[in-house]
């Protein structure tokens, strides 16, 4: 059973749609900057990858009138899901069984943390009480787009959206659904900033993954969704195919709640499972979009796992988090899309801010944008707290024309 | 299709660590039904559990009970459904950041992350297999079951620890009461259907099941299938009736084959009639049972429902406390569990003997 990607939508600090994101990437321009949308004492302390719109502006972008009960989380999700949905010309009235699998780690916390005192003391913000959980943004997206056959929400910390994509593919493979909108949405909050700060893993400068002097994470926010379709579905929708999802693997470090193991066992197992499933050899992977958070721990552990799996023929590697910031639960789908853009445009994104090679690794990441370079298979890694590690492999599809699947 | 080979359930009833099935019923007149805590040190090293919040302890203990029940040491995969994760930890952080954004203790942040339960179980068991967490209101537990069914059908795993867990706190009760979810006064749990008032009686629980590809001497029943259906009124979609017939059909059953319907009725006068409509219109003349008077309402309460269905099949008994109507089942071969939330989130589980 083949799984085709036929649509995508993305909002991040790089831009409000795929084309704006692509333009920033092609100019090697990061979206990281100062905090504007959150009132926090940490405002001048840590840079972030913030989506540059107020709540009111997000309502406009989502094409909705202002209404109580909407979080930034839900609005960003709606914007990206809608872009993906219209890209793949999804008509809900068709007979195709359609699902929505979304990912988020703190749900509607962006409003909840503002109104929590009211929740406890008075009835003024009751419209937001039910919007703070993780399901709220998913249900709002489903209701706007008319999806009803199957919806669910996944939260596995920073690998959440990668697991959403993986479940989408498995639901199609099991013939429970014909097509799935899968991805994640995450709005930056005081909750995140203070939580990660308490763990002392935020960099005061924009993050520099895989650098010997890396000093931690730069948080980001955004939403990203992919449309996955079965072969039968593609034949009906005649959607042009962007690429194929050929491998996925999920494994658990079972090591520590917030730290990765020194040998990267979870990362290794997830990448290995994905590779085995794809039927590709390590040599076939042209590019790894690494999880590469910029913490001491992750980059060493992920780097070691890459060395173990790929030996002395390591593919080109970069972390795109210096562009987007770490969008936590949305990172998996954001970076899946960035990886797919590499297949589409035959480019490899640079690992910005890299200067000094890590002593413990025998490879360095891609330093400058590579263009006009053959890219036919990419691996996208997403690893989370709790050792929840997932790896996805996308491949250019040879037998696809612009008019969809070649006629039989 | 998966065999249920073990169950670990911490609930407001005496269910933890015993195979005795609902013999002694706990009665409460309270704001919400609180779980009876097991002796945690029997299941978790006290040094390890010292900093754990209550939900994490409940999760680990019920997972351990389940594995002991099934005689399984390490499962191949761990999947958890939780509507709200650790409410207690989330509240701590919200309180902290409202006061001052300094000197925060990282532990509540770590534990507030929804996937902490699944990953803590993995750490304790040293289980490197597939690990995931579903966080979608009343679809949370059902999604975990669907994920597990897919893996067993696809031969990705043989033994999957699958659970549903949620807790209630006083603050959370107070807040969500504002949103209209709960009854305003303390009620007697065994009389919830007679209240005729708006809102449910809140509850909590942690239920883990070992779902397996093979039958063993500890097998309770067979989880044949599970689905989630999202039916907001404004979306043109097939009716619940159509989803039900599709569901039965793909399991090669007809309405006639269903021996008992287990309903998620919770005493909320606004919604209980949806259960009545479902059972009387779509499955007329069937024995009907219910269980939320025993565990209360929470996002993963169908975990309690699945325990009831599987235990009925294993023990070949239909305890009177479950009866909703007076029709007696001729046999307990096919039990259908139906749950709904806000008349939006509907789920069906099929349990077979």
HADDOCK unambig.tbl for C-alpha pairs under 7 A between the chains (distance, minus, plus):
assign (segid A and resid 41 and name CA) (segid B and resid 101 and name CA) 6.71 0.50 0.50
assign (segid A and resid 113 and name CA) (segid B and resid 94 and name CA) 6.41 0.50 0.50
assign (segid A and resid 119 and name CA) (segid B and resid 175 and name CA) 5.63 0.50 0.50
assign (segid A and resid 120 and name CA) (segid B and resid 175 and name CA) 5.90 0.50 0.50
assign (segid A and resid 123 and name CA) (segid B and resid 178 and name CA) 6.84 0.50 0.50
assign (segid A and resid 126 and name CA) (segid B and resid 178 and name CA) 6.63 0.50 0.50
assign (segid A and resid 126 and name CA) (segid B and resid 179 and name CA) 5.99 0.50 0.50
assign (segid A and resid 129 and name CA) (segid B and resid 176 and name CA) 6.82 0.50 0.50
assign (segid A and resid 129 and name CA) (segid B and resid 179 and name CA) 6.50 0.50 0.50
assign (segid A and resid 133 and name CA) (segid B and resid 84 and name CA) 6.62 0.50 0.50
assign (segid A and resid 134 and name CA) (segid B and resid 135 and name CA) 6.15 0.50 0.50
assign (segid A and resid 134 and name CA) (segid B and resid 136 and name CA) 6.38 0.50 0.50
assign (segid A and resid 135 and name CA) (segid B and resid 135 and name CA) 6.70 0.50 0.50
assign (segid A and resid 135 and name CA) (segid B and resid 136 and name CA) 4.66 0.50 0.50
assign (segid A and resid 135 and name CA) (segid B and resid 137 and name CA) 6.18 0.50 0.50
assign (segid A and resid 143 and name CA) (segid B and resid 232 and name CA) 6.95 0.50 0.50
assign (segid A and resid 143 and name CA) (segid B and resid 235 and name CA) 6.93 0.50 0.50
assign (segid A and resid 146 and name CA) (segid B and resid 235 and name CA) 5.44 0.50 0.50
assign (segid A and resid 148 and name CA) (segid B and resid 229 and name CA) 6.18 0.50 0.50
assign (segid A and resid 148 and name CA) (segid B and resid 230 and name CA) 4.67 0.50 0.50
assign (segid A and resid 148 and name CA) (segid B and resid 231 and name CA) 5.99 0.50 0.50
assign (segid A and resid 149 and name CA) (segid B and resid 229 and name CA) 5.61 0.50 0.50
assign (segid A and resid 149 and name CA) (segid B and resid 230 and name CA) 6.54 0.50 0.50
assign (segid A and resid 150 and name CA) (segid B and resid 228 and name CA) 5.78 0.50 0.50
assign (segid A and resid 150 and name CA) (segid B and resid 229 and name CA) 5.61 0.50 0.50
assign (segid A and resid 150 and name CA) (segid B and resid 230 and name CA) 6.60 0.50 0.50
assign (segid A and resid 151 and name CA) (segid B and resid 230 and name CA) 6.82 0.50 0.50
assign (segid A and resid 152 and name CA) (segid B and resid 136 and name CA) 5.68 0.50 0.50
assign (segid A and resid 152 and name CA) (segid B and resid 139 and name CA) 6.57 0.50 0.50
assign (segid A and resid 152 and name CA) (segid B and resid 143 and name CA) 6.83 0.50 0.50
assign (segid A and resid 153 and name CA) (segid B and resid 134 and name CA) 5.79 0.50 0.50
assign (segid A and resid 153 and name CA) (segid B and resid 135 and name CA) 5.41 0.50 0.50
assign (segid A and resid 153 and name CA) (segid B and resid 136 and name CA) 5.08 0.50 0.50
assign (segid A and resid 154 and name CA) (segid B and resid 133 and name CA) 5.88 0.50 0.50
assign (segid A and resid 154 and name CA) (segid B and resid 134 and name CA) 4.53 0.50 0.50
assign (segid A and resid 154 and name CA) (segid B and resid 135 and name CA) 5.65 0.50 0.50
assign (segid A and resid 155 and name CA) (segid B and resid 114 and name CA) 6.17 0.50 0.50
assign (segid A and resid 155 and name CA) (segid B and resid 115 and name CA) 6.25 0.50 0.50
assign (segid A and resid 155 and name CA) (segid B and resid 133 and name CA) 5.60 0.50 0.50
assign (segid A and resid 155 and name CA) (segid B and resid 134 and name CA) 6.05 0.50 0.50
assign (segid A and resid 155 and name CA) (segid B and resid 135 and name CA) 6.25 0.50 0.50
assign (segid A and resid 156 and name CA) (segid B and resid 114 and name CA) 6.99 0.50 0.50
assign (segid A and resid 156 and name CA) (segid B and resid 115 and name CA) 5.08 0.50 0.50
assign (segid A and resid 156 and name CA) (segid B and resid 132 and name CA) 6.17 0.50 0.50
assign (segid A and resid 156 and name CA) (segid B and resid 133 and name CA) 5.89 0.50 0.50
assign (segid A and resid 157 and name CA) (segid B and resid 113 and name CA) 6.78 0.50 0.50
assign (segid A and resid 157 and name CA) (segid B and resid 115 and name CA) 6.67 0.50 0.50
assign (segid A and resid 174 and name CA) (segid B and resid 150 and name CA) 6.80 0.50 0.50
assign (segid A and resid 194 and name CA) (segid B and resid 101 and name CA) 6.68 0.50 0.50
assign (segid A and resid 195 and name CA) (segid B and resid 106 and name CA) 6.24 0.50 0.50
assign (segid A and resid 195 and name CA) (segid B and resid 109 and name CA) 5.42 0.50 0.50
assign (segid A and resid 198 and name CA) (segid B and resid 104 and name CA) 5.54 0.50 0.50
assign (segid A and resid 198 and name CA) (segid B and resid 105 and name CA) 6.32 0.50 0.50
assign (segid A and resid 198 and name CA) (segid B and resid 106 and name CA) 5.03 0.50 0.50
assign (segid A and resid 199 and name CA) (segid B and resid 106 and name CA) 5.63 0.50 0.50
assign (segid A and resid 250 and name CA) (segid B and resid 130 and name CA) 5.30 0.50 0.50
assign (segid A and resid 251 and name CA) (segid B and resid 128 and name CA) 5.74 0.50 0.50
assign (segid A and resid 251 and name CA) (segid B and resid 129 and name CA) 5.08 0.50 0.50
assign (segid A and resid 251 and name CA) (segid B and resid 130 and name CA) 4.79 0.50 0.50
assign (segid A and resid 251 and name CA) (segid B and resid 131 and name CA) 6.42 0.50 0.50
assign (segid A and resid 252 and name CA) (segid B and resid 128 and name CA) 4.48 0.50 0.50
assign (segid A and resid 252 and name CA) (segid B and resid 129 and name CA) 5.76 0.50 0.50
assign (segid A and resid 252 and name CA) (segid B and resid 130 and name CA) 6.30 0.50 0.50
assign (segid A and resid 252 and name CA) (segid B and resid 131 and name CA) 6.03 0.50 0.50
assign (segid A and resid 253 and name CA) (segid B and resid 128 and name CA) 5.73 0.50 0.50
assign (segid A and resid 254 and name CA) (segid B and resid 119 and name CA) 6.70 0.50 0.50
assign (segid A and resid 254 and name CA) (segid B and resid 122 and name CA) 5.12 0.50 0.50
assign (segid A and resid 254 and name CA) (segid B and resid 123 and name CA) 4.01 0.50 0.50
assign (segid A and resid 254 and name CA) (segid B and resid 126 and name CA) 5.28 0.50 0.50
assign (segid A and resid 254 and name CA) (segid B and resid 127 and name CA) 5.98 0.50 0.50
assign (segid A and resid 254 and name CA) (segid B and resid 128 and name CA) 5.83 0.50 0.50
assign (segid A and resid 255 and name CA) (segid B and resid 123 and name CA) 5.60 0.50 0.50
assign (segid A and resid 256 and name CA) (segid B and resid 123 and name CA) 6.75 0.50 0.50
assign (segid A and resid 257 and name CA) (segid B and resid 120 and name CA) 6.99 0.50 0.50
assign (segid A and resid 266 and name CA) (segid B and resid 128 and name CA) 6.96 0.50 0.50
assign (segid A and resid 386 and name CA) (segid B and resid 115 and name CA) 6.97 0.50 0.50
assign (segid A and resid 386 and name CA) (segid B and resid 116 and name CA) 6.20 0.50 0.50
assign (segid A and resid 386 and name CA) (segid B and resid 119 and name CA) 4.93 0.50 0.50
assign (segid A and resid 387 and name CA) (segid B and resid 119 and name CA) 6.97 0.50 0.50
assign (segid A and resid 388 and name CA) (segid B and resid 131 and name CA) 6.49 0.50 0.50
